Amino acid sequence: MSEKCNPDDPRRCQGVTRDGQCEYLASDGSQFCDFHNSGAAIRRAEMAHKNRYVIEREGLKTTYDRHNRELDYLDMRDEITLLQGMLERRLNMATSQAEEMEAYRAILGYIQRLESMKINLMKIQQQIGLVLGKDELRILAKRIADILDIELEGVDEKEDRMERICEQLFEAIEQAGRSSNE
C-alpha cells in the first residue's frame, strides 16, 4: 500500500472512499494508489450499486438508469436518482390539469427535499475537490498557461500565441460555468 500524504499533495490518489478522497499517494504514472488502481474498489462499488435497489417495473428502472447517468460519484446519488424518478413518474400519471395541480401539491415536500439533497451533494463534492469553483478554474487556467509558456519557449510569435490560447482557456471556463448554471 502507498503511504499517506498531505491533503494538498498534487500526487494524492484521486480515488473516492466513503470518507472522501483517498488519503494515499498515487502510484507512479497514475492518478490512483495501488488499491484504487487494482479495480477492486470499482468492482465493489458496482456490486453495491447493483444491489442497492432491485427495481422490477421497467418504466421505473429506465427512469432510474437515465437519472443515474448524470451523477457518478457518491452514494447520495442513489437517493437523489430514485427520488427524481419517483417524482417524474408521479407527475406523468396526471391525465388532466387538475390532477397535475393535485400531484404538485402532493409532492411539494419531496421536491424541496430533493433540492436540499442536491445542494448538500454539491457541498460535499466541493469539500472533497470534485467540483472546482470559479477561482480554482482561473488558477487552473493560469497554471496551464504557465506550462504552455515554458513549452513554447523559442517558438516564433510566442506572446501572440499565448494570448490567443489564454483567451480561449478563459472563454472555455466561462462557457462551462454558464452551461452548469442552466
N, C-alpha and C positions, 0 to 999 in steps of 0.2 A: 504494500500500500504506500502511496505517496505520503509526504509529510504535510502537516497542516501549514497554512500560510496566513498572512495578514489579509483582512477583508479587502484592502485596496490593491493587493498584488495583481498586476496585469496577467500573471501566469496562473491565476486561480481557475480551477475547474469550472466549466460553465454548466455542469450538471445541477439539477434542482432536486432537493430532497424535501421531506415533509417539513423540515425546519427552515427551508430557504435554500440559497445557493450553497453548493458543496464547499467545504472548508479546506479541501486539499489542493495541492499543486497539480496542474495538468501535466500529463506525460509529455516528454519532448516531442515536438512536431504535432501536437494535438491540442484541442481546446478542452479535453476531458482527462480526468485522472484514470488510473488503471481500472478502477471499479466501474466507472461510467463508460469507459471505452469498451469494456467486455461485452456490453449489450445485455448483460443480466438484468440491469436495472430497467432497461427498456422493455424487456420481455415481462418482468414482474409488473410493470406499470400497465402494459397491455392486458395482462391477465386480470389485474384488479379492475381495469376499466370494463372489460367484457363481463365480469361477474357482478358489477355494481348494481345494474338493473337488468332484469330479464323482461323485455318488452315484447309481448306476443302480438299485439294489434299492429298490423303492418303500417297503417297510417301514422300511428304514434311513433313507431320505430323509425320511419322515414323522416319525420319531423325532428326527432331526437338526433339522428345522424346528421341531418343538414345543419342544425344549430351547433352541433359539436365540432364541425369542421372549422368554425370561426374561433374557437378557443382551444388551444392545445397545450396548456401548461399546468394548471393547478387543479387539485381535486374539487375545489369550489365550483369549477366549471360544470361539473355534472349536475349540481343542484340548479344552477342557472339555466343550463340547457333543458333540463326536464321541465322547469317552471315555464320557460319560454314556449316550449312545445305544448304544454297543457293550456296556457293562456290562448295561444293561437287556435288550438282545436276548439276551445270553448267559444271563442268569438266566431269561428267558422260554422258553428252549429246553428247560429241565428238565421232564421228564414225571413224575418221582417225587420224593419227599423225599430219597432217596439221591442222585439226580442233582443236586438243588438244593444239597445239602451239598457235593458234589464241586465244583460250579460256584463256590460261595462260596470254597472253598479255592483254586481256580484263579485267581480274580480278586481275592483279598485284597490283593495288592500294588498292583493297579490302583486299588482303592478308596482305599487310603492315599494314592496319588499324586494321585488326584482331589481328596481333601480338602486336600492340600498346595497344589495348584493354586488351589483356591478361596480358601484363606487368603491366598496370595500376591496373587491378583487383588484381594481386599478391601483388602490393604495398599496396593497401587498406587492403587486408587480413592481411598482416604483421603488418600494423599500428594498426589494431583492435585486433591483437593477434590470428587470426585464423590460421596463419602459423608460425611454430617455425623454427628459424634459427638453424644452427649447434651448436652455443654456447648455445642457450636455451635448445636444446636437451641434450647436455652434462650436463648442470646444472640439468635438469630433471633426467637424469640417476644417477647423484650423489645423488640427494635427495632420489631417490628410494633405492639406495644402503645404505644410512644412515638409512632409515626406516627399511630395512631388517636387518641391523646391530643391531638395537635396538630389533627387534622382534626375532632375532636368539640368543639372549643372553642366555648363558648356554647350547647351543647345541654343541654336540661333533663336532670337526673339523670345527668350525665356520669360521676361517680365510680361509681355503681351499674352503669352500662352497661359501663364499663371493667373493673370487677371481674369481671362475668359473661363478658366477652369473653376476658379473660386466663385465667380458669378453663377456658374451652373450648379455648383455644390449648394450654395445658399438658396438658389431658386428651388432646387430639388427638396431641400429641407422644408422650405415654406410650403411647397405643394403637398408634401407628406403631412404637415401639420393641418393644412386646410382639409385634406381628404379624411383625416382621422376625426375631425370635428363634425363632419357631415353625417 
